[in-house]
């Protein structure tokens, strides 16, 4: 905001203060989420019952760059993505989609959070569903803790978890 005010004030004479902008931006996130949920209902996504889950690394700074003075300090973390052989500083995007690729639920967590723990943040929104994931979500004890969700991993349902 200060850059625009200093260099382009003539184009934006009624520019908000930084504080006003931040308050409006925080209020906007709830409205955007409400619109997203309404669109999901219109598309009939809520009735599918079959979902895909995965995580994706979101690096925000170079791994060797100093994080002590970063805006992301405190919320981001150091992580490792085995499939990409990538050490990074940032976040992990946890996303549940339909088989058609429509995002249903998503969450950003710090990169150091384990994949299954990160998934718990979004699985609370699902019930009576079949969730298809990769081998990062294996683990009978963990799967048994997640109620009303059946996991399909590598083409196999672990029935000992489903009917326990």
C-alpha positions as a Markdown table, in Angstrom:
| # | Residue | x | y | z |
|---|---|---|---|---|
| 1 | Unk | 0.0 | 0.0 | 0.0 |
| 2 | Unk | 2.8 | 2.4 | 0.8 |
| 3 | Unk | 4.4 | 1.8 | -2.6 |
| 4 | Unk | 1.2 | 2.6 | -4.4 |
| 5 | Unk | 0.6 | 5.7 | -2.2 |
| 6 | Unk | 4.2 | 6.9 | -2.8 |
| 7 | Unk | 4.4 | 6.2 | -6.6 |
| 8 | Unk | 0.9 | 6.1 | -8.0 |
| 9 | Unk | -1.2 | 8.3 | -5.8 |
| 10 | Unk | -2.7 | 10.2 | -8.7 |
| 11 | Unk | -4.2 | 7.0 | -10.0 |
| 12 | Unk | -5.7 | 6.1 | -6.6 |
| 13 | Unk | -6.7 | 9.3 | -4.8 |
| 14 | Unk | -9.1 | 7.5 | -2.4 |
| 15 | Unk | -6.7 | 4.8 | -1.3 |
| 16 | Unk | -7.4 | 3.1 | 2.0 |
| 17 | Unk | -5.0 | 3.1 | 4.8 |
| 18 | Unk | -3.1 | -0.2 | 5.5 |
| 19 | Unk | -5.2 | -0.8 | 8.6 |
| 20 | Unk | -8.5 | -0.3 | 6.7 |
| 21 | Unk | -7.3 | -2.6 | 3.9 |
| 22 | Unk | -6.3 | -5.4 | 6.4 |
| 23 | Unk | -9.7 | -5.2 | 8.1 |
| 24 | Unk | -11.6 | -5.5 | 4.8 |
| 25 | Unk | -9.3 | -8.3 | 3.6 |
| 26 | Unk | -9.9 | -10.3 | 6.8 |
| 27 | Unk | -13.7 | -9.9 | 6.5 |
| 28 | Unk | -13.6 | -10.9 | 2.8 |
| 29 | Unk | -12.2 | -14.4 | 3.5 |
| 30 | Unk | -15.4 | -15.5 | 5.2 |
| 31 | Unk | -17.5 | -14.3 | 2.3 |
| 32 | Unk | -15.3 | -16.1 | -0.3 |
| 33 | Unk | -15.5 | -19.3 | 1.8 |
| 34 | Unk | -19.4 | -19.0 | 1.9 |
| 35 | Unk | -19.4 | -18.5 | -1.9 |
| 36 | Unk | -17.2 | -21.5 | -2.4 |
| 37 | Unk | -19.5 | -23.7 | -0.3 |
| 38 | Unk | -22.5 | -22.5 | -2.2 |
| 39 | Unk | -20.9 | -23.3 | -5.5 |
| 40 | Unk | -20.1 | -26.8 | -4.2 |
| 41 | Unk | -23.8 | -27.3 | -3.4 |
| 42 | Unk | -24.8 | -26.1 | -6.8 |
| 43 | Unk | -22.4 | -28.4 | -8.5 |
| 44 | Unk | -23.7 | -31.3 | -6.5 |
| 45 | Unk | -20.3 | -32.1 | -5.0 |
| 46 | Unk | -21.8 | -32.9 | -1.5 |
| 47 | Unk | -23.6 | -35.9 | -2.9 |
| 48 | Unk | -20.6 | -37.8 | -4.4 |
| 49 | Unk | -19.3 | -39.5 | -1.3 |
| 50 | Unk | -16.0 | -40.3 | -3.1 |
| 51 | Unk | -13.0 | -38.0 | -2.6 |
| 52 | Unk | -9.3 | -37.8 | -3.3 |
| 53 | Unk | -6.8 | -36.5 | -0.7 |
| 54 | Unk | -3.3 | -35.4 | -1.2 |
| 55 | Unk | -0.7 | -32.9 | 0.1 |
| 56 | Unk | 1.6 | -30.6 | -1.9 |
| 57 | Unk | 4.6 | -28.6 | -0.7 |
| 58 | Unk | 4.3 | -24.8 | -1.0 |
| 59 | Unk | 7.8 | -23.3 | -0.6 |
| 60 | Unk | 7.8 | -19.6 | 0.3 |
| 61 | Unk | 11.5 | -18.9 | 0.7 |
| 62 | Unk | 14.7 | -20.5 | -0.5 |
| 63 | Unk | 15.8 | -23.1 | 1.9 |
| 64 | Unk | 19.1 | -21.5 | 2.8 |
| 65 | Unk | 17.8 | -17.9 | 3.0 |
| 66 | Unk | 17.4 | -16.5 | 6.5 |
| 67 | Unk | 14.0 | -17.0 | 8.0 |
| 68 | Unk | 14.5 | -14.9 | 11.2 |
| 69 | Unk | 13.2 | -11.7 | 9.6 |
| 70 | Unk | 10.6 | -13.3 | 7.3 |
| 71 | Unk | 6.9 | -12.5 | 7.4 |
| 72 | Unk | 6.3 | -16.3 | 7.5 |
| 73 | Unk | 8.3 | -16.8 | 10.7 |
| 74 | Unk | 6.1 | -18.5 | 13.3 |
| 75 | Unk | 3.5 | -19.9 | 10.8 |
| 76 | Unk | 5.7 | -21.7 | 8.2 |
| 77 | Unk | 8.2 | -24.4 | 8.8 |
| 78 | Unk | 10.9 | -26.5 | 7.3 |
| 79 | Unk | 9.8 | -29.6 | 5.5 |
| 80 | Unk | 10.8 | -32.4 | 3.1 |
| 81 | Unk | 8.9 | -33.7 | 0.2 |
| 82 | Unk | 10.1 | -37.3 | -0.6 |
| 83 | Unk | 8.5 | -37.6 | -4.0 |
| 84 | Unk | 10.3 | -34.4 | -5.2 |
| 85 | Unk | 13.4 | -34.9 | -3.0 |
| 86 | Unk | 12.9 | -31.3 | -1.9 |
| 87 | Unk | 13.8 | -29.7 | 1.3 |
| 88 | Unk | 11.9 | -26.4 | 1.7 |
| 89 | Unk | 10.7 | -23.7 | 4.0 |
| 90 | Unk | 7.0 | -23.0 | 3.7 |
| 91 | Unk | 3.6 | -24.7 | 4.0 |
| 92 | Unk | 1.9 | -27.9 | 3.0 |
| 93 | Unk | -1.4 | -27.7 | 1.1 |
| 94 | Unk | -3.8 | -30.4 | 2.2 |
| 95 | Unk | -6.6 | -30.8 | -0.3 |
| 96 | Unk | -9.6 | -33.0 | -0.7 |
| 97 | Unk | -11.1 | -33.0 | -4.2 |
| 98 | Unk | -13.8 | -34.9 | -6.2 |
| 99 | Unk | -12.6 | -37.4 | -8.8 |
| 100 | Unk | -13.4 | -34.6 | -11.3 |
| 101 | Unk | -10.8 | -32.4 | -9.6 |
| 102 | Unk | -13.1 | -29.9 | -7.9 |
| 103 | Unk | -11.6 | -28.8 | -4.6 |
| 104 | Unk | -13.9 | -29.6 | -1.7 |
| 105 | Unk | -11.9 | -28.7 | 1.4 |
| 106 | Unk | -8.3 | -27.4 | 1.7 |
| 107 | Unk | -6.0 | -26.2 | 4.4 |
| 108 | Unk | -2.5 | -24.7 | 4.7 |
| 109 | Unk | -0.4 | -26.2 | 7.5 |
| 110 | Unk | 3.3 | -25.7 | 8.3 |
| 111 | Unk | 5.6 | -27.8 | 6.2 |
| 112 | Unk | 7.0 | -29.8 | 9.2 |
| 113 | Unk | 3.5 | -31.2 | 10.1 |
| 114 | Unk | 3.3 | -35.0 | 9.3 |
| 115 | Unk | 1.0 | -35.8 | 6.3 |
| 116 | Unk | -1.5 | -37.8 | 8.4 |
| 117 | Unk | -1.8 | -35.1 | 11.1 |
| 118 | Unk | -2.2 | -32.5 | 8.4 |
| 119 | Unk | -5.0 | -34.5 | 6.8 |
| 120 | Unk | -7.0 | -34.5 | 10.1 |
| 121 | Unk | -7.6 | -30.8 | 9.6 |
| 122 | Unk | -9.7 | -31.4 | 6.5 |
| 123 | Unk | -11.2 | -34.9 | 7.2 |
| 124 | Unk | -13.4 | -33.4 | 9.9 |
| 125 | Unk | -15.5 | -31.9 | 7.1 |
| 126 | Unk | -16.3 | -35.4 | 5.5 |
| 127 | Unk | -18.7 | -38.0 | 6.7 |
| 128 | Unk | -19.8 | -41.4 | 5.3 |
| 129 | Unk | -17.2 | -41.0 | 2.5 |
| 130 | Unk | -14.7 | -43.1 | 0.6 |
| 131 | Unk | -11.4 | -41.2 | 0.6 |
| 132 | Unk | -8.7 | -42.3 | -1.9 |
| 133 | Unk | -5.1 | -41.4 | -0.9 |
| 134 | Unk | -1.5 | -42.3 | -1.5 |
| 135 | Unk | 0.7 | -44.4 | 0.8 |
| 136 | Unk | 1.4 | -41.4 | 3.0 |
| 137 | Unk | -1.9 | -42.1 | 4.6 |
| 138 | Unk | -1.2 | -45.7 | 5.5 |
| 139 | Unk | -1.5 | -46.8 | 9.1 |
| 140 | Unk | -4.2 | -48.9 | 10.7 |
| 141 | Unk | -4.2 | -47.1 | 14.1 |
| 142 | Unk | -4.5 | -43.7 | 12.5 |
| 143 | Unk | -7.2 | -44.8 | 10.0 |
| 144 | Unk | -9.2 | -46.3 | 12.9 |
| 145 | Unk | -9.2 | -42.9 | 14.6 |
| 146 | Unk | -10.8 | -41.2 | 11.7 |
| 147 | Unk | -14.5 | -41.9 | 11.9 |
| 148 | Unk | -17.0 | -42.1 | 9.0 |
| 149 | Unk | -14.2 | -42.2 | 6.4 |
| 150 | Unk | -13.0 | -45.3 | 4.6 |
| 151 | Unk | -9.5 | -45.1 | 3.0 |
| 152 | Unk | -8.6 | -46.7 | -0.3 |
| 153 | Unk | -4.8 | -46.8 | -0.7 |
| 154 | Unk | -3.0 | -48.4 | -3.6 |
| 155 | Unk | -6.3 | -49.9 | -4.8 |
| 156 | Unk | -7.0 | -51.8 | -1.5 |
| 157 | Unk | -9.4 | -51.1 | 1.3 |
| 158 | Unk | -8.2 | -52.3 | 4.7 |
| 159 | Unk | -11.4 | -54.0 | 5.9 |
| 160 | Unk | -9.9 | -54.6 | 9.4 |
| 161 | Unk | -10.0 | -50.9 | 9.9 |
| 162 | Unk | -13.5 | -50.4 | 8.3 |
| 163 | Unk | -15.3 | -53.0 | 10.4 |
| 164 | Unk | -13.3 | -52.6 | 13.6 |
